């Protein structure tokens, strides 16, 4: 799919941005197509052309989130130091981006939306399955890669559920420990 021309956002992007803002403000359970259309500055017909129902809109938001994490991983690849467990290091670094900015709010909203319709998380399930297979195929130290990946997923899960007990310093300590683990491996 081609991006917006000359910096202008497509109707689809405007809708997804508006929906993300609303989910952040009011939660996915109270999200309505009328509210999204109004916030996006479009008619409800314009919204329905792009997303025929709320589930389609939520699926679009989830797919955009999946795509953003994947794009971030590939952007990080260009700057990554070669070495042990490269794919695991790229995966964990991209996941850490999930914690920042609007992505966290959208992810939290999508988690709530999945309670209404668990099928909405099917694309995320596929990404997780593919990530596991990629780590199995590419890791120099699979144990370190799996433990590092799970640690970062755990941090993100705590944050998404608003259960994070860690200070910023403690969070950074865990991130640095995961980095050391991925670079050095697990001592036997």
Beta strands, then each sheet from edge to edge (+ up, - down):
end
